[in-house]
Amino acid sequence: MKQFLHFALFFLPLWTFAQTEHNAQFGLFATSEIPFRSEMPRMSTNMGIGAQFAYKPISTIPVFLELKGNLGLYNTQNRDVTYLFSDGSATYTDVTFTSQMHKLQFGTKVYYTSFYRPVRAYITPQIGYNYMKTRMRIADPMDVDDCRPLENRIRHRSAGWTYGAEVGVELDMKKIFSGNDRPEQRMYISASYMASMRPMDYINVKYMEEDVHGVADDHAHDHSAMDEDGRPLNTQFINLTSGTTHEHKIAEIYNTHLRFMSINVGYVWYF
């Protein structure tokens, strides 16, 4: 009898856990992050994929602590660019631009319907960290004047804190269409809002219409000199024949608050 009692006490916690809702979840999702044009007129839609992990610290309360991150790409292209020098010569080359936006968010996911319902609604207030990155590669011109960029791989980065919220529904697709209950696997659809706490830099050459660049003037590198197209990002070229160097604009840096509305579609597993 004593051995049976020990056996029962050993397995009681496992049985109790099995009767409760799942306390953790893992998910994968795709997202389309659409900028507010009134705030970011020079930004494009950021397409991305991501993953999430959430844990419910108190099994009887339908609140999860969630960590969610995604990698995104909002512009990539190769452009034929002409650079004009002060002596009248010119060099022609290809410049490849790749602009990305990544983010990491922490939130409190609160559910408003029962775990065993086929449709389960939730809301998640969030804080996070956003990372903007653009990589530029200038190909070797190989022209007769032997002009070369002093740096042919250029990176521009900007990062900052964000806040926002997500509202969505989880769908038990198997129960909806066949009546069989599989609550540990669910599809979800959500909409979210994200904003930065301060203005951030980003580059998007989709809106840089100039493909011919002359020598930068004395104020081209002054980051306080703003215009409607942003401030210039410059790099130096050297003429190996004459030994002279010249600075040219290769992109424009925009500086605004970030404002995005996102549509997310994903799949989540409970365990």
C-alpha positions in Angstrom: 0.0 0.0 0.0 2.8 2.4 0.9 4.6 1.7 -2.4 1.3 2.3 -4.3 0.9 5.6 -2.5 4.5 6.7 -3.5 3.7 5.7 -7.1 0.5 7.8 -7.1 2.2 10.8 -5.6 5.0 10.6 -8.2 2.6 10.6 -11.2 0.1 13.1 -9.8 1.9 16.2 -11.0 2.2 14.7 -14.5 -1.5 13.9 -14.6 -2.4 17.4 -13.3 -0.2 19.0 -16.0 -1.8 16.9 -18.7 -5.3 18.1 -17.6 -4.3 21.8 -17.9 -3.9 24.0 -20.9 -0.6 24.0 -22.7 1.8 26.5 -21.1 4.1 27.3 -24.0 3.9 28.0 -27.7 6.2 28.3 -30.7 5.3 29.9 -34.0 6.5 30.8 -37.5 4.9 33.6 -39.5 5.2 35.8 -42.6 4.6 39.6 -42.4 3.9 42.5 -44.6 4.8 45.8 -42.9 3.2 48.8 -44.6 4.5 52.3 -43.8 2.3 55.3 -43.0 3.0 57.5 -46.0 2.2 60.7 -44.0 5.1 59.9 -41.7 7.4 58.0 -44.1 6.8 59.1 -47.7 10.1 57.5 -48.9 9.7 54.1 -47.3 8.5 50.9 -49.0 6.6 47.9 -47.7 8.9 45.6 -45.7 8.3 41.9 -46.4 9.6 39.5 -43.8 9.5 36.1 -42.0 9.9 35.5 -38.3 9.5 33.3 -35.3 8.0 33.6 -31.9 8.1 31.9 -28.5 5.6 32.5 -25.7 5.3 31.1 -22.1 2.4 31.2 -19.7 3.8 31.8 -16.2 0.5 31.0 -14.4 -1.3 28.1 -15.9 -4.8 29.3 -14.7 -4.5 32.8 -16.3 -4.6 33.0 -20.1 -1.7 35.5 -20.4 1.6 34.6 -22.2 4.9 36.4 -22.2 6.0 36.5 -25.8 9.3 37.1 -27.6 8.8 37.7 -31.3 11.3 38.6 -34.0 11.5 38.9 -37.8 13.9 39.6 -40.7 12.7 41.8 -43.5 13.6 43.2 -46.9 12.1 46.4 -48.3 14.3 47.2 -51.3 17.0 45.6 -53.4 18.2 46.6 -56.8 21.2 47.1 -59.1 21.7 50.5 -60.7 23.9 51.8 -63.5 25.4 55.0 -62.1 27.5 57.7 -63.8 29.9 59.8 -61.7 31.2 63.1 -63.2 34.5 64.5 -62.1 35.6 68.2 -61.9 38.0 67.8 -64.8 35.2 66.8 -67.1 35.9 63.0 -67.0 33.3 60.5 -66.0 33.2 56.9 -64.7 30.4 54.4 -65.1 29.7 51.6 -62.8 27.1 49.3 -61.2 26.0 49.9 -57.6 24.0 47.2 -55.8 21.7 48.3 -52.9 20.1 46.0 -50.4 17.9 47.6 -47.7 16.6 45.6 -44.7 14.5 46.1 -41.6 14.6 43.7 -38.7 12.9 43.8 -35.3 12.6 42.1 -32.0 9.6 42.6 -29.8 8.5 41.6 -26.3 4.8 41.5 -25.4 2.1 40.3 -23.1 -0.4 38.2 -25.0 -3.8 38.2 -23.4 -6.5 35.8 -24.7 -10.2 36.6 -24.5 -11.7 33.2 -25.4 -11.3 29.7 -24.1 -8.4 27.6 -25.1 -10.7 24.9 -26.6 -12.7 27.3 -28.8 -12.1 26.9 -32.6 -11.6 30.7 -32.8 -9.5 32.3 -30.1 -8.9 36.1 -30.0 -6.0 37.9 -28.4 -4.3 41.3 -28.0 -0.6 41.8 -27.3 0.9 45.2 -26.2 4.5 45.3 -27.3 7.8 47.0 -26.8 10.8 46.3 -29.0 14.0 47.1 -30.8 14.1 47.9 -34.5 17.2 47.7 -36.8 17.5 49.3 -40.2 20.4 48.3 -42.5 21.5 49.1 -46.0 24.5 47.6 -47.8 25.9 49.2 -51.0 28.5 47.5 -53.2 30.2 49.7 -55.9 31.6 47.6 -58.7 35.1 48.4 -60.1 34.5 50.8 -63.0 37.6 49.6 -65.0 37.5 52.8 -67.1 40.3 54.4 -69.2 41.0 57.1 -66.5 41.4 54.3 -63.9 39.0 55.9 -61.4 38.3 53.7 -58.3 36.2 54.1 -55.2 38.3 54.3 -52.1 35.7 52.0 -50.4 33.6 49.7 -52.5 31.5 48.1 -49.8 29.5 50.6 -47.7 27.1 49.9 -44.9 24.6 52.2 -43.2 22.9 51.2 -39.9 20.3 52.7 -37.6 18.6 51.2 -34.6 16.2 52.3 -31.9 13.3 51.4 -29.5 9.8 50.9 -30.6 6.3 50.3 -29.1 3.0 49.0 -30.5 0.4 46.3 -30.2 -1.0 43.3 -32.1 -4.6 42.1 -32.4 -5.4 38.7 -33.9 -7.3 35.4 -33.9 -6.1 31.8 -33.7 -8.0 29.3 -35.8 -8.2 25.6 -35.1 -8.6 24.7 -38.8 -9.1 21.0 -38.2 -12.0 21.6 -35.8 -13.6 24.3 -38.0 -13.6 22.1 -41.2 -13.8 18.5 -39.9 -15.0 18.8 -36.3 -11.8 17.1 -34.9 -10.2 19.0 -32.1 -6.4 19.7 -32.5 -5.9 22.7 -30.1 -2.1 22.2 -30.0 -1.8 23.3 -33.7 -3.3 26.5 -34.9 -3.1 29.0 -37.7 -3.4 32.7 -36.8 -4.0 36.0 -38.6 -3.3 39.3 -37.0 -2.8 43.0 -37.6 -0.2 45.1 -35.6 1.0 48.6 -35.2 4.6 49.7 -34.6 6.1 53.1 -34.0 9.6 54.2 -33.0 10.3 56.3 -29.9 12.6 58.7 -31.8 13.4 59.5 -35.5 15.5 56.9 -37.2 17.7 56.9 -40.3 17.0 54.6 -43.3 17.9 54.5 -47.0 15.6 53.6 -49.9 17.1 54.1 -53.4 13.7 53.3 -55.0 13.0 57.1 -54.6 16.5 58.3 -55.7 15.8 59.1 -59.3 19.2 60.6 -60.2 21.6 58.1 -61.9 24.2 60.8 -62.8 26.1 62.3 -59.9 28.6 65.2 -60.0 31.2 66.1 -57.5 29.7 66.8 -54.1 29.9 70.4 -52.9 31.4 71.5 -49.6 28.1 71.0 -47.8 27.2 67.6 -49.2 28.7 65.8 -46.2 27.0 68.2 -43.7 24.4 66.0 -42.0 22.6 69.1 -40.7 21.8 70.2 -44.3 18.4 68.6 -44.9 16.2 68.8 -48.0 13.0 67.1 -49.1 15.1 64.1 -50.4 17.0 63.7 -47.2 20.6 64.2 -46.6 23.3 62.8 -49.0 25.4 59.8 -48.2 28.8 60.3 -49.9 31.9 58.3 -50.7 35.2 59.2 -52.3 36.7 58.2 -55.6 40.3 58.5 -56.6 41.8 59.0 -60.1 44.9 56.8 -60.1 46.3 58.7 -63.1 46.2 62.2 -61.5 46.1 61.2 -57.8 43.1 63.5 -57.2 40.1 62.5 -55.1 36.5 63.5 -55.4 33.4 62.9 -53.2 30.2 61.7 -54.8 26.7 61.1 -53.5 25.7 57.5 -53.7 22.4 57.5 -51.7 20.1 59.7 -49.6 19.5 59.1 -45.9 16.0 59.8 -44.6 15.3 60.6 -41.0 11.7 60.2 -39.7 9.8 58.4 -36.9 8.9 54.9 -38.0 5.1 54.1 -38.3 4.0 50.7 -39.7 0.8 48.8 -39.9 1.5 45.0 -40.4 -0.5 42.1 -41.6 0.8 38.8 -40.2 -0.1 35.2 -41.1 1.4 32.3 -39.1 1.2 28.9 -37.5 1.6 28.2 -33.8 2.3 25.0 -31.9 1.4 24.5 -28.2 3.3 22.3 -25.9 
